[in-house]
Amino acid sequence: MRLIYVEPWLDSLRLGFEAQQVIAARLMRLPRADAGAVLEANRMVQEKLAAFVEAQTASTYALARGASFRAAVASARKPYRRRVRANHRRLNRKS
């Protein structure tokens, strides 16, 4: 197996682990039912919709430019990756 096939798989694996940590951090905040929990719940929904639209746009542009399917998938993964990283950093900051 060539390294070119392993790298996207490892990136997806890292994304999955980080996303699980973000989900766990959010689930710890939501039961508080305070203003911060409401804000976090709203942020969560808005980010998901924005990331979906951005991923669809990125993959569509990549395919329209003649990129391979693999490149289009990589383009679609970037918005999710960026948001998961930002949320992971934000939620794991020491208050």
N, C-alpha and C positions, 0 to 999 in steps of 0.2 A: 504494500500500500504506500502510495506516495504521500509526502508531507502535505501537499496541496489539499488533499481530502481530509486530513486530520485537523488542520487549523480551524476551518469553519465549525467543525463538530465541537472542538474544545471551546471556541468562543461561545457557541450556543449553550454549552454546559455551564460555563462561567456565568452567563446571563441568567440561566435558570436558577443557579444557586443564589446569586445576588437578588433576584426577584423574590425568591422565597424568604430571604432575610428582610426585604422591604415589607412583604406581606405580614411577616411575624411582628415587625416593629409597629406597623399600622394597627394590627389586631390588639396590640398591647395598649394603644392609645384610645381606640374607639370606645371601649366600655366606660371610660370616664364620663362620657356624655356631657362634656363641657364645651365651651365655645371652640377650643382647639380641636376637639374631636369632630365637631361639625365642619370646621374648616378643612380638616384632613379628609373627611369623607367627600366633600365637594371637590376638593383638589384632585382626589383620586379619580373621580368620574370624568372630570374635565380633561385631565392628562391622558386618560385612556382614549377618549375621542380624538383629541388633538394628535396623539401619536399614531392612531390608526389612519387618519387623513394624511398625515405627513409621510407615513410608510407607503401608502397606496400611491401617492404622488411621486415619491422617489423611485419606486419600482416601475411605474408607468413611464416616467422620463427615461429611465435606464433602458427599458425595452424599446422605446421609441427611437433612441439613439443607436440601436442595434447591438446593445450589450447582450452578453449571454444570460441565460436564466440564472446561473450562479451569481453573476454580478448584480442582477436585479434583486435577488434575495438578500445579498449583502447590503445593498442600498436600502432595502426595506427594513433591515434589522437595525440600522444605525439610529433612527429616531427612538426606538425602544431602548436600545443600549444606553443612549445618552440620558434618557429620563430615569432609567433604573439606577444608573450611577449617581446621578444628582440626588435622587431620593434616598439612596443608601447613605450617602455622605450626610445629608440633612438630618435624617432620622437617627443616625448613630452618633451625631455630635453630642458631646457632653453638655448638658444645660447648666 
